Amino acid sequence: MTGDGLSVFFAVGFDAYEATRSSTTQTFGSIVQRTELVNASGLPMYGLWISPSGERIYGFLMANYYLAVAARSGGSFGALTTVTTPTSADYKVTLSGDERTMYWAVTGDTPNEGWSDIWRAERSSTASDFSGAEHFSNLNGDLWDEPVWISDDDCELYLQRRDPESPIAPVAGDGIFVARRPL
């Protein structure tokens, strides 16, 4: 959701959609598919994160899970461009409010046994590339771990944990957790 609470973005079947409203006291209006968030190869973007201003949207392209960003120009988004990341950008991206700290989930060869672990990288500005990727070993365990949301001050990270044997189906003990650090 954008910072003003007037637009919400979500993915269904790997396609991006948006719903808007004119004030936060109203319900969201009709849902619009954001077809411009499909690249020239026809690969849809998913795992969406929208900047608080609503000016940029980040997500992953299906092929090789490249992280991509599109900037809003008027009522629609422009062309998708790939964001350079310091390690494989697998899926489920979330960024701090200033868009300088990124968290994402990496599957496959992760240091833990959970099949999906949380990684973190930073950059000096939104025009810079992310660097210094680090595996968040103190947050990852033997479950399927993925980031959900980070506070604007980068001090609270909400994460989801699921059973790696059946990551789609919730099981007892799965859930949303929060990790906090001092400012």
Secondary structure as the mmCIF struct_conf table of DSSP 4:
data_model
#
loop_
_struct_conf.conf_type_id
_struct_conf.id
_struct_conf.beg_label_comp_id
_struct_conf.beg_label_asym_id
_struct_conf.beg_label_seq_id
_struct_conf.end_label_comp_id
_struct_conf.end_label_asym_id
_struct_conf.end_label_seq_id
TURN_TY1_P TURN_TY1_P1 GLY A 3 ASP A 4
BEND BEND1 GLY A 5 LEU A 6
STRN STRN1 SER A 7 VAL A 12
TURN_TY1_P TURN_TY1_P2 GLY A 13 PHE A 14
STRN STRN2 ASP A 15 THR A 20
BEND BEND2 SER A 22 SER A 23
TURN_TY1_P TURN_TY1_P3 THR A 24 THR A 25
BEND BEND3 GLN A 26 GLN A 26
HELX_LH_PP_P HELX_LH_PP_P1 THR A 27 PHE A 28
STRN STRN3 ILE A 31 GLN A 33
HELX_RH_3T_P HELX_RH_3T_P1 THR A 35 LEU A 37
STRN STRN4 VAL A 38 VAL A 38
TURN_TY1_P TURN_TY1_P4 ALA A 40 SER A 41
HELX_LH_PP_P HELX_LH_PP_P2 LEU A 43 LEU A 43
STRN STRN5 PRO A 44 PRO A 44
STRN STRN6 MET A 45 ILE A 50
TURN_TY1_P TURN_TY1_P5 PRO A 52 SER A 53
BEND BEND4 GLY A 54 GLU A 55
STRN STRN7 ARG A 56 LEU A 61
TURN_TY1_P TURN_TY1_P6 MET A 62 MET A 62
HELX_RH_3T_P HELX_RH_3T_P2 ALA A 63 TYR A 65
STRN STRN8 TYR A 66 SER A 73
TURN_TY1_P TURN_TY1_P7 GLY A 74 GLY A 75
STRN STRN9 SER A 76 PHE A 77
STRN STRN10 THR A 81 THR A 82
HELX_LH_PP_P HELX_LH_PP_P3 VAL A 83 THR A 84
BEND BEND5 PRO A 86 THR A 87
STRN STRN11 TYR A 91 LEU A 95
TURN_TY1_P TURN_TY1_P8 GLY A 97 ASP A 98
BEND BEND6 GLU A 99 GLU A 99
STRN STRN12 THR A 101 THR A 107
BEND BEND7 GLY A 108 ASP A 109
BEND BEND8 PRO A 111 TRP A 115
STRN STRN13 SER A 116 GLU A 122
BEND BEND9 SER A 124 SER A 125
TURN_TY1_P TURN_TY1_P9 THR A 126 ALA A 127
BEND BEND10 SER A 128 SER A 128
HELX_LH_PP_P HELX_LH_PP_P4 ASP A 129 PHE A 130
STRN STRN14 SER A 131 HIS A 135
TURN_TY1_P TURN_TY1_P10 SER A 137 LEU A 139
BEND BEND11 ASP A 142 LEU A 143
STRN STRN15 TRP A 144 ILE A 150
TURN_TY1_P TURN_TY1_P11 ASP A 152 ASP A 153
BEND BEND12 ASP A 154 ASP A 154
STRN STRN16 GLU A 156 ARG A 162
TURN_TY1_P TURN_TY1_P12 PRO A 164 GLU A 165
BEND BEND13 SER A 166 SER A 166
TURN_TY1_P TURN_TY1_P13 PRO A 167 ILE A 168
BEND BEND14 ALA A 169 ALA A 169
TURN_TY1_P TURN_TY1_P14 ALA A 172 GLY A 173
STRN STRN17 GLY A 175 ARG A 180
#
